[in-house]
Amino acid sequence: MKKNPAINDLLKVMAKLRSPTGCPWDREQDHMTLRRHAIEEVYELIDAIEARDDVEMAEELGDLLLQVVFHCQLARERGAFDFEQVTRHLVDKLIRRHPHVFGKTKVKNVEEVWANWEKIKKAEKHGTKHARHSALDGIPKHLPALLRAEKLLKKAKKAKVLADDHRSKKKHSKKSLAKDLFELVAQAQAQGSCAEELLASEVKKREHGFRKLEARQPAS
């Protein structure tokens, strides 16, 4: 007898867990209570990838998929969306954002692929509440401060509100940079401060400054 696709079984299991005869813990959850679990699962997946552990990677991918299915079940109960809509939206988006694969667009390199991707994404969001009015938009608010700083710097350079040589041209080895970063964290801690919070505050301040500079640029 042919087995049902595993994804169908997973959706049924999730619906059962959320049913009146399901699991008390699962029935108590909502989108807000689950949000931190998704972050934790991503970090566990990264650990498995870096360990090159295929068994662990497969398990962690399953745990991450569970988060997707869980949120889809919650949304289905609210009449908002379901797993089918999420996957259909993803399929359509991947085809739409890869015209060089599924269409007739020609690209010479990865840079042109990324340029097309950003252009298509901006057009998709135009006229919606998610429209990107600034080249600095689209950085997740809950990224760790260091990752947020890196993304802000990249976007600021592309928006031409930050020069590539805005700092000293003196070269530092990766080892010395790593040491300096660690020492800065230690200094912040010694002074009773949290390095993450300090950097987050500075990133917010710099972003405000970059946006002011961007606003002064002549319209293209």
Summary of the structure (lengths in Angstrom):
residues: 220
radius of gyration: 22.3
end to end distance: 62.8
largest distance: 68.5
contacts: 474
relative contact order: 0.06
helix: 68%
strand: 0%
